[in-house]
Structure formats: C-alpha cells, structure tokens
C-alpha cells in the first residue's frame, strides 16, 4: 500500500487506542510520513502503512471539517472552513449546530466563502463580565452558573467552581491592588 499513498490524501489511521482522520503532509526521511490530524490540527508521525486503515472520501472529510470545534489546548484560536461550491449561508447553516453547543462564536470574514470559528473567553474574563453585569458580590458557584447560562464560559470539569475559586484567589494574591477582583466577604468575590 506504500506505493499508493499520496501526499495530500486523507486517511483513517490507528494511533495507539485511537482511530483518527489524518491528511498526509510530507515524507519522513527516517521512514513513514508526517500527517496532520483533521480533528485538532496537530502533526503526527505515521510510521508505516500498517497504521492506515482506509482512504477517506470527500464527503467524510467535509463532515469532519464541519464538526470541528477548536480545542482549548491548541495554539490556534479557530479554524477556517472553506468549500468553493457552498455559499456563506450554507456554511452558516452547517455551523448552527456548532453554535448550539455554546462553545464557539462565529465571525464572518471579508471573503464571501469563509467563516471563522473562534473559541469563547477564558475563566477570568467570564467571571469579570458576570460580576460587572450583576454588580453584587457572588460565590464562585453562582458565577459559574451565570457564565454557563449566558455561554461566556463552558467547562466539562467536575468542579468548575473550584477552578474559578483557585483562579480568582491566585489573581488576587499575585496582582494585589492591580487585580480587578477582590474578596467582598468569605466565599464571595466582586470587582474593584
């Protein structure tokens, strides 16, 4: 199968316990290929053709591209979805499912055929916005609930209120008077 592998071709490949969609980018001088994972954009090394399960057709690649949401760990803030045969309105309709997950925000680009998807704000920005809107001291549980309702910040963690409490306490301790947060009373935070 190695003679049939082409640069730019998309495959379904086996990596440890995961099966990932990839695009072959370039040959590796030590053997194998370098490939980009289509779901999160990282470069991986394919050591041999035994890792490649099958070729992905264009419909599967399009479905993967439309379902991609930026990863909070990736250095890229968003992705550009392009399809020459579709208009912006069709791209927006396909992205409506993404925006319902409350973890992405859409911006139109200058080109009529591109839509840029950007991740939401971080935990401290969301807390600042919630406290600014409510103007009363709040607990971290209350801040997290309001941030989730208004889609400012979404977390899959078991205890996002503890994460927020640690981030607020660290910000207050490190920045002292320059911090935009302060403790109003035990367990409640407000803006300065």
Backbone torsions as a table, in degrees:
resi	resn	phi	psi	omega
1	UNK	NA	-18.0	-176.4
2	UNK	-64.9	-28.2	178.5
3	UNK	-74.3	-20.9	-178.8
4	UNK	-91.6	-9.5	-177.3
5	UNK	-76.1	127.8	-177.0
6	UNK	-117.1	148.4	173.7
7	UNK	-67.1	138.2	-179.5
8	UNK	88.6	-9.2	179.9
9	UNK	-79.5	144.1	179.8
10	UNK	-100.1	136.6	-177.2
11	UNK	-133.8	160.9	167.1
12	UNK	-98.8	123.7	-173.0
13	UNK	-128.3	151.0	-179.7
14	UNK	-95.9	122.7	174.6
15	UNK	-127.1	109.9	-177.2
16	UNK	52.4	-111.9	-179.3
17	UNK	-99.3	-0.5	-176.0
18	UNK	-108.3	146.9	172.0
19	UNK	-110.0	120.3	-174.1
20	UNK	-125.6	145.8	172.8
21	UNK	-80.8	132.0	-177.4
22	UNK	-133.6	162.6	171.0
23	UNK	-124.6	126.3	-179.8
24	UNK	-68.8	123.4	-177.0
25	UNK	-98.1	-50.6	-178.5
26	UNK	-158.5	164.0	178.2
27	UNK	-76.1	144.5	174.5
28	UNK	-94.4	126.2	-179.0
29	UNK	-62.6	-22.2	179.1
30	UNK	-88.0	3.2	-178.7
31	UNK	110.6	141.2	-178.9
32	UNK	89.2	-154.4	-176.5
33	UNK	-144.4	160.2	167.4
34	UNK	-100.0	135.8	-177.4
35	UNK	-136.0	156.0	176.8
36	UNK	-105.6	130.0	177.1
37	UNK	-75.2	127.1	-174.1
38	UNK	-72.6	-23.1	-176.9
39	UNK	-81.0	-32.6	-179.2
40	UNK	-131.7	-4.0	170.5
41	UNK	85.7	3.3	179.8
42	UNK	-79.1	153.1	177.0
43	UNK	-87.6	132.9	177.4
44	UNK	-127.7	162.6	178.7
45	UNK	-107.0	125.7	173.9
46	UNK	-97.4	115.6	-172.9
47	UNK	-79.8	-27.8	-180.0
48	UNK	-162.8	169.9	-178.6
49	UNK	-72.0	-9.3	176.8
50	UNK	-71.0	-21.0	176.8
51	UNK	-75.2	-23.4	-176.7
52	UNK	-81.8	122.2	-177.3
53	UNK	-85.6	-52.8	-179.6
54	UNK	-163.0	167.5	177.0
55	UNK	-83.1	138.7	175.9
56	UNK	-88.8	135.5	176.4
57	UNK	-84.6	171.6	-173.3
58	UNK	-63.7	-33.2	178.5
59	UNK	-66.5	-39.9	178.0
60	UNK	-66.4	-40.5	178.8
61	UNK	-65.0	-41.8	178.4
62	UNK	-63.1	-42.2	179.3
63	UNK	-64.4	-38.7	178.3
64	UNK	-66.1	-43.6	-179.0
65	UNK	-64.0	-36.4	-179.7
66	UNK	-75.3	-22.7	-178.4
67	UNK	-94.6	2.0	-176.3
68	UNK	-78.0	132.0	173.0
69	UNK	-119.5	134.2	-178.5
70	UNK	-57.7	138.9	179.3
71	UNK	-83.7	139.4	-178.6
72	UNK	-66.0	-17.0	179.5
73	UNK	-92.1	-11.2	-175.5
74	UNK	-79.2	151.8	-180.0
75	UNK	-79.7	-15.8	178.7
76	UNK	-86.2	129.7	-177.2
77	UNK	-79.7	-14.5	-179.8
78	UNK	-167.6	-176.6	178.1
79	UNK	-130.8	156.2	175.1
80	UNK	-110.1	123.0	177.5
81	UNK	-97.3	122.7	-178.2
82	UNK	-125.9	137.2	170.3
83	UNK	-151.9	114.8	-174.0
84	UNK	-62.3	-30.4	-175.5
85	UNK	-83.8	-9.6	-178.0
86	UNK	-106.6	154.1	176.0
87	UNK	-94.6	172.5	-179.3
88	UNK	-62.5	-38.3	-178.0
89	UNK	-64.1	-37.4	177.2
90	UNK	-68.5	-36.9	175.6
91	UNK	-64.7	-40.5	179.5
92	UNK	-65.6	-38.9	178.1
93	UNK	-64.0	-39.4	178.7
94	UNK	-70.3	-26.6	179.0
95	UNK	-86.1	-9.1	177.4
96	UNK	-59.3	-36.0	177.5
97	UNK	-63.9	-36.6	177.9
98	UNK	-67.3	-42.6	-176.6
99	UNK	-70.8	-21.4	175.9
100	UNK	-69.3	-21.8	179.2
101	UNK	-75.7	-5.8	176.2
102	UNK	61.8	21.2	179.2
103	UNK	-116.3	0.4	178.3
104	UNK	-136.4	157.0	176.3
105	UNK	-127.9	141.0	-175.2
106	UNK	-103.2	140.7	173.7
107	UNK	-131.4	136.7	175.0
108	UNK	-80.3	141.8	176.3
109	UNK	-97.2	173.1	-178.2
110	UNK	-67.9	-32.7	179.2
111	UNK	-74.5	137.6	-176.0
112	UNK	-71.5	-8.0	-176.5
113	UNK	-113.5	15.2	-178.5
114	UNK	-124.7	142.5	173.1
115	UNK	-128.9	131.0	-176.9
116	UNK	-104.9	129.5	-178.2
117	UNK	-107.5	126.6	-175.7
118	UNK	-124.3	140.3	179.1
119	UNK	-68.8	156.2	-179.9
120	UNK	-73.8	178.4	-175.2
121	UNK	-72.2	165.4	-179.1
122	UNK	-82.2	178.5	-171.7
123	UNK	-65.7	-41.0	-178.9
124	UNK	-72.0	-37.1	176.3
125	UNK	-64.0	-41.4	178.8
126	UNK	-65.1	-42.6	179.1
127	UNK	-63.5	-41.6	178.7
128	UNK	-61.3	-42.9	-179.2
129	UNK	-67.7	-40.6	179.1
130	UNK	-65.1	-45.8	-179.7
131	UNK	-66.2	-34.7	178.0
132	UNK	-66.5	-40.5	-178.9
133	UNK	-71.8	-35.0	-175.4
134	UNK	-90.6	-27.4	175.5
135	UNK	57.4	20.7	174.9
136	UNK	-131.3	151.0	176.5
137	UNK	-61.3	138.2	-177.1
138	UNK	-134.2	153.0	172.7
139	UNK	-79.3	165.4	-179.6
140	UNK	-67.7	-31.7	176.2
141	UNK	-62.9	-42.1	179.0
142	UNK	-66.1	-41.0	179.6
143	UNK	-62.7	-43.5	-179.8
144	UNK	-64.6	-41.4	179.4
145	UNK	-61.5	-46.8	-179.3
146	UNK	-66.0	-40.7	179.3
147	UNK	-63.0	-37.4	176.8
148	UNK	-68.2	-44.0	-179.0
149	UNK	-60.9	-41.0	-177.6
150	UNK	-91.3	4.1	176.3
151	UNK	61.8	31.8	175.7
152	UNK	-78.3	-37.2	-176.7
153	UNK	-150.4	132.6	-179.8
154	UNK	-125.4	134.4	179.9
155	UNK	-134.8	143.0	176.0
156	UNK	-95.0	2.0	-176.4
157	UNK	-67.2	156.1	179.6
158	UNK	-72.1	-33.4	-178.4
159	UNK	-131.4	73.3	-178.9
160	UNK	-66.5	-26.5	178.1
161	UNK	-65.8	-35.0	177.0
162	UNK	-69.0	-37.7	176.7
163	UNK	-62.9	-43.7	178.8
164	UNK	-65.0	-43.1	180.0
165	UNK	-60.4	-43.1	178.8
166	UNK	-64.9	-41.5	-179.5
167	UNK	-66.4	-41.6	178.6
168	UNK	-66.0	-45.1	-179.9
169	UNK	-62.7	-41.7	178.7
170	UNK	-64.1	-41.5	179.9
171	UNK	-64.5	-42.4	179.3
172	UNK	-65.8	-42.6	-178.2
173	UNK	-68.2	-43.5	-176.9
174	UNK	-74.3	-40.5	-173.9
175	UNK	-96.2	-11.9	179.5
176	UNK	46.7	-112.5	-176.5
177	UNK	-74.2	-18.7	179.4
178	UNK	-82.1	-11.4	179.8
179	UNK	-67.5	143.7	178.3
180	UNK	-84.3	-3.8	179.3
181	UNK	-112.4	155.7	171.1
182	UNK	-149.7	157.7	177.4
183	UNK	-83.2	124.4	179.1
184	UNK	-83.8	-43.9	176.8
185	UNK	-157.9	-177.3	-176.3
186	UNK	-59.3	119.8	176.6
187	UNK	80.2	0.4	-179.7
188	UNK	-121.8	141.1	-177.8
189	UNK	-121.5	155.2	175.3
190	UNK	-148.4	173.2	176.8
191	UNK	-88.7	152.7	177.0
192	UNK	-73.0	NA	NA
